[in-house]
Amino acid sequence: MKHFINAFKLYGVFSGRSTREEYWMFTLIYLLSYLTLSAISLVLESELFQIVLSALTLAVIIPSLSITARRLHDVGRSGWWQLSPYIGMVFAMIGVFQESQVLMLGGTILMLVLFAVLLFFLVTPSQDDNQYGDKPQA
């Protein structure tokens, strides 16, 4: 839970580095919270839980972007890499609007490949000191 709270303390801090543990624990806690609230919302058919779920999602956007950028910095990559899958998504959406199956399929494949590359970066162990700072202590 400390990693989830720490991500909010570093809200909007896109410089520095974050360890794999920090990143994945933040992601796990968010995912479990989201799934729990979604299940409660479905079972109770409650608009209140849907509002809480939406508020949680909005509250986590900036901390999620910042901790991902810091995680990418930890492996020596630019934080902008987290946006790379959206390149493929743009091409896929253009394919949808242009009714081009080739562009839609190509964009989808590109999006999946870039997502796999991003995931590889996120699971890579920490590097020693790099241009983004000293190696974080575990």
NORPE-V836202 format. One record per backbone hydrogen bond with DSSP energy under -1.0 kcal/mol. NH is the residue of the N-H (numbers start at 1). CO is the residue of the C=O. If there is no record, write none. Layout:
{{NH,CO} {NH,CO}}
//
This chain:
{{5,1} {6,2} {7,3} {8,4} {9,5} {10,6} {11,8} {13,10} {18,70} {23,19} {24,20} {25,21} {26,22} {27,23} {28,24} {29,25} {30,26} {31,27} {32,28} {33,29} {34,30} {35,31} {36,32} {37,33} {38,34} {39,35} {40,36} {41,37} {42,38} {43,39} {44,40} {45,41} {50,46} {51,47} {52,48} {53,49} {54,50} {55,51} {56,52} {57,53} {58,54} {59,55} {60,56} {64,60} {65,61} {66,62} {67,63} {68,64} {69,65} {70,66} {71,67} {72,68} {73,69} {74,70} {76,73} {77,72} {81,78} {82,79} {83,80} {84,81} {86,83} {87,84} {89,85} {90,86} {91,87} {92,88} {93,89} {94,90} {95,91} {96,92} {97,93} {98,94} {100,95} {104,100} {105,101} {106,102} {107,103} {108,104} {109,105} {110,106} {111,107} {112,108} {113,109} {114,110} {115,111} {116,112} {117,113} {118,114} {119,115} {120,116} {121,117} {122,118} {123,119} {127,74} {130,133} {133,130}}
//
